[in-house]
C-alpha cells in the first residue's frame, strides 16, 4: 500500500515538474514578456499585438500545467499611464475570474463601470459558410449599478482596463 502511495506521489511530482518545464519553454520560445507598444491618448496597448500574443501563447499553454499573468506576457515602461484593450480574443482566452471586478473604461479614459461577466454567442455562417462560430462579449455594471452589455460587435480597443489593475492577474491558464 505504501509503495502505491509513494509511486503516485512521485508521478505527481514528475508531472508537475514537466508542466513547469513546458511553461518555461513556452516563455522562452515566445520571448516573453513582449514590449507592448501603444497608441492614442491615453496610451492604449495595441490590440493587434495583444491578440497575437494571447492566441500564440494560449495555444501553446494548452498542454502545460501552469499560469501566466499579464505582467509575464507584456511589459511597458509607462505602466502607470497604460490602458489595456479588451478584445474578443482576450475574452475568449483569459479566465473569466481574472477580469471580475476590474474597472472598465472607454478608450478615451472615461470610467464606465466594473466588469461583471463575459457572454458568448454563436453565429451561423450564412449561405456561403456552413459552419457556425462562437464569439464573446462582456457586461459591466455602470456607475448607477445597472448591468450594461457591449453587444455583439467586434471589440478591438473601444473598451479598456488600466494596466496596473490587471498586471498581476492570470492571463493564461494551462489547467
N, C-alpha and C positions, 0 to 999 in steps of 0.2 A: 504494500500500500504506500509506504514511504517513497519507494522508487518511482511509482507513478506520479506522485505529487512533485517530486524533485524533477522528473523529466518534464512535466508540464510547466514548472517554474522556469526551467532552462529554456524551453521552447518560447515562452512568453518573452523572456529577456532577449533572445536572438531575433524574434520578430520585431520587437520594439527597436532594437539596435539597427536592424536592416532598414526599418522605416525612417529612422533618424538619418542614416547614411543616404538614403534616397532623397530625403529632404535637402540635405546639404548639396547633393548632386544637382538637384533642380535649381537651387540658389546659384551655384557656380555656373551652370550652363546658361542661365538667363542673365547672368552678370547683375544680380540684384544687390542692393537697391538701384533702380534706374533713376536718373535725374529727370524730374517731371518739369517740363517746360510749361510756361503759362501764356495766357493772352488776356487782354482786356483789363479794365479797372472795375472792380477789384480784380486781383490776379486769380484767374481760374485755371487749374490744370487742364492741359489739352486732352479733350475726351478721346481723341483718336489713339493717343499713347496709352491712356488708361485702359481702354477696351482691348488693345493689342496685348498688353501685359497680362491682364486678367484672363483673357482667353488662352494665351500661351501657357502661363503658369498653372491655370486651373486644370487644363487637360493633363499636364504632367503630374500634378499633385493627386490625381485620382487614385494612383497606386500607392502613394506614400501615406504614412500614418502620422502626419504632423500638421501643424497650423502655421500660417504666416500672417503677420499683422500688416496693416497698410504701410507702417514705417519700415518694415522689412522688404517691401516691394518698391516703394517710391521714396525719393528724398527731394528736398528743395531748400535752398539757402534761406529763403524768407518764409519760414514756417508760420510765423505769427500772422502774416498777411494772406496766406494761401487759402483758397477755397477749392474744394474737390468736387468734380461733376458727378451727379447721379445719372447714370446711363442705364439703358435696358440691360446691357451686359453686366454691369455692376449688380443690378437687382437679381439677375439670374445666378451669378457666381458666388457672391458674398452671402454667408449665412445670415438669415433674416435677423437673428438676435443682435448682430453686430451694429445694426443701424437703429434699433429701437431706442427712442428717447432722444435721438440726436436732433438738434435744431436744423430746420430746413430753410434755406434762403433762396430768393430769386437770384439770378446770376448778377444782378446789379448790387447785391448785398442786402436787399430788403428782407427782413425776417418774415417768414410766412407762418411758421409754427413748428411742431415737433413730429418727427417721423413716427408713424404708428405701425404700419404693416405693408407688405407687398401683396400684390394680387396678380394672378395670371389670367390670360385669356387665350383662346385658340382661334385662329383664323383659318378658314379653308382657303385652298389655293385658287379657287375660282374655276373658270372654264379651262384655262391653259394648264394649270397645275392640279394634279390630283391629291397631292399631299397637303395636310394642314400643318401649321406651325404654331408654337406657343411663344407668347411674348409676355413680358412683365411690365407692370406699372406699380405705383405705390400710392398710399394715402397718408395724409398727415392731419394732425389736429391743429386747426388755425388758432389765432390769438383769442378768439371768442369761444374756444373749446368745441367747435364744430368740426366734424371729420370731412376733409376735402379730398377728392380724388384728382390725380393729374390726368386721368383719362387714358385712352388707348392711343396715344400719339408716340411718335419716335422721340425718345429722350436722348438728347446729346449733352447740352450743358445749360439748359433752361433752369434747372434746379441744382443747387449746390449745398454742400455742408462745409463747415470750417475744418480745415486740416487738423488743427490741434484737438478737435473733438473726436476724430476717428483714428488718429495716428497709431494709437496703441490697441485698437480693436482688431479682431480677427478679420482678415480679408479673404483668405482661402483656407479651407479645411480639407485635408485628405482623409478624413474619417468616413 
